[in-house]
Amino acid sequence: MALAPSGSGSTPVIAEVEMNGGADQSATTVRATVVQASTVFYDTPATLDKAERLIAEAAGYGSQLVVFPEAFVGGYPRGSTFGFGISISMTNPQDKGKGEFQKYHATAIDVPGPEVTRLAAMAGKYKVFLVMGVIEREGYTLYCSVLFFDPLGRYLGKHRKLMPTALERIIWGFGDGSTIPVYDTPLGKIGALICWENKMPLLRTALYGRGIEIYCAPTADSRPVWQASMTHIALEGGCFVLSANQFCRRKDYPPPSEYAFAGLGEEPSPETVVCPGGSVIISPSGEVLAGPNYDGEALITADLDMGKIVRAKFGFDVVGHYARPEVLSLVVDDQPHRPVSFTSAAEKTPAAKSDGTAKP
């Protein structure tokens, strides 16, 4: 286990690390890193530069899997109400809030798109599996998503947040069952849920049903009680849980003249911590392997003994010998749901695609 602070913005990028592209199928240990760092808000190119420095540093530790926080690319709009405040009337003068959304929309990324291509190249260059939280733009709607990449530099697919929370529902669209993937990789079966959707028992069960072994939980929740949820999921699923959160100060966001920071009373000082992190890695037995860290930006790294999964499942396999399907069962609609459908063959093909269990 290692807990190391991330490098400064001026740290040179480490040269390509020679690791197996996808690791050895017979390996029983996986080195994984969760990144605890802040977005460069309203500056997606700078955020991608920062992501590459952090991936290079994690690869330098020998990490085979790197997990970034929720909305790392595009930013989590902490403190912003987008002009709503107490009132939710769309007829109120909300020009400033709509202008904020316009800027936020501009920092989101298209999937696929040039930023996705660059992230895939990073995964290939540093020979890591990469799980990246992004704000995805599809037309004029934004989604909080997680993108998956393999060490060969390939984009595998995405998970869209199924259920945004509170004010998130004003700015993000809702995902559907077509993007709840678990990828069968040489490291193990990898999937992700985002922030509070990890509290949805049936959604977790869908991942368990697909055999998830490395359960990624990018989040924006830094409360101590979040640790209880992460420990419970590790025990319930008999899987490793990797939770990555940002560590942010007020100065990591645009200045008050450009970004209204609500929710903390008066305007916080530049050094005020507005998200203290709490990133953590937990084993299938509930043991905390690394973290939680509340001290600053960091790379939190642990070696995952994959043999612990089968040992945990011996006592409790939630979708195996401990299930009672004749009493309780789950049906998941994994088809995409679109507001407009076309019957021509050319239009049906994209709509038929589904991000499910895949094998790179």
Rosetta blueprint (number, residue, H / E / L):
1 M L
2 A E
3 L E
4 A E
5 P E
6 S L
7 G L
8 S L
9 G L
10 S L
11 T L
12 P L
13 V L
14 I L
15 A L
16 E L
17 V L
18 E L
19 M L
20 N L
21 G L
22 G L
23 A L
24 D L
25 Q L
26 S L
27 A L
28 T L
29 T E
30 V E
31 R E
32 A E
33 T E
34 V E
35 V E
36 Q E
37 A L
38 S L
39 T L
40 V L
41 F L
42 Y L
43 D L
44 T H
45 P H
46 A H
47 T H
48 L H
49 D H
50 K H
51 A H
52 E H
53 R H
54 L H
55 I H
56 A H
57 E H
58 A H
59 A H
60 G H
61 Y L
62 G L
63 S L
64 Q L
65 L E
66 V E
67 V E
68 F L
69 P L
70 E L
71 A L
72 F L
73 V E
74 G L
75 G L
76 Y L
77 P L
78 R L
79 G L
80 S L
81 T L
82 F L
83 G L
84 F L
85 G L
86 I L
87 S L
88 I L
89 S L
90 M L
91 T L
92 N L
93 P L
94 Q L
95 D H
96 K H
97 G H
98 K H
99 G H
100 E H
101 F H
102 Q H
103 K H
104 Y H
105 H H
106 A H
107 T H
108 A L
109 I E
110 D L
111 V L
112 P L
113 G L
114 P H
115 E H
116 V H
117 T H
118 R H
119 L H
120 A H
121 A H
122 M H
123 A H
124 G H
125 K H
126 Y H
127 K L
128 V L
129 F E
130 L E
131 V E
132 M E
133 G E
134 V E
135 I E
136 E E
137 R E
138 E E
139 G L
140 Y L
141 T E
142 L E
143 Y E
144 C E
145 S E
146 V E
147 L E
148 F E
149 F E
150 D L
151 P L
152 L L
153 G L
154 R L
155 Y E
156 L E
157 G E
158 K E
159 H E
160 R E
161 K L
162 L L
163 M L
164 P L
165 T L
166 A L
167 L L
168 E H
169 R H
170 I H
171 I H
172 W L
173 G L
174 F L
175 G L
176 D L
177 G L
178 S L
179 T E
180 I L
181 P L
182 V E
183 Y E
184 D E
185 T E
186 P L
187 L L
188 G E
189 K E
190 I E
191 G E
192 A E
193 L L
194 I L
195 C H
196 W H
197 E H
198 N H
199 K H
200 M L
201 P H
202 L H
203 L H
204 R H
205 T H
206 A H
207 L H
208 Y H
209 G H
210 R L
211 G L
212 I L
213 E L
214 I E
215 Y E
216 C E
217 A L
218 P L
219 T L
220 A L
221 D L
222 S L
223 R L
224 P L
225 V H
226 W H
227 Q H
228 A H
229 S H
230 M H
231 T H
232 H H
233 I H
234 A H
235 L H
236 E H
237 G H
238 G L
239 C L
240 F E
241 V E
242 L E
243 S E
244 A L
245 N L
246 Q L
247 F E
248 C E
249 R E
250 R H
251 K H
252 D H
253 Y L
254 P L
255 P L
256 P L
257 S L
258 E L
259 Y L
260 A L
261 F L
262 A L
263 G L
264 L L
265 G L
266 E L
267 E L
268 P L
269 S L
270 P L
271 E L
272 T L
273 V E
274 V E
275 C E
276 P E
277 G L
278 G L
279 S E
280 V E
281 I E
282 I E
283 S L
284 P L
285 S L
286 G L
287 E L
288 V E
289 L E
290 A E
291 G E
292 P E
293 N E
294 Y L
295 D L
296 G L
297 E L
298 A E
299 L E
300 I E
301 T E
302 A E
303 D E
304 L E
305 D E
306 M L
307 G H
308 K H
309 I H
310 V H
311 R H
312 A H
313 K H
314 F H
315 G H
316 F L
317 D L
318 V L
319 V L
320 G L
321 H L
322 Y L
323 A L
324 R L
325 P L
326 E L
327 V L
328 L L
329 S L
330 L L
331 V L
332 V L
333 D L
334 D L
335 Q L
336 P L
337 H L
338 R L
339 P L
340 V L
341 S L
342 F L
343 T L
344 S L
345 A H
346 A H
347 E H
348 K H
349 T H
350 P H
351 A H
352 A H
353 K L
354 S L
355 D E
356 G L
357 T L
358 A E
359 K L
360 P L
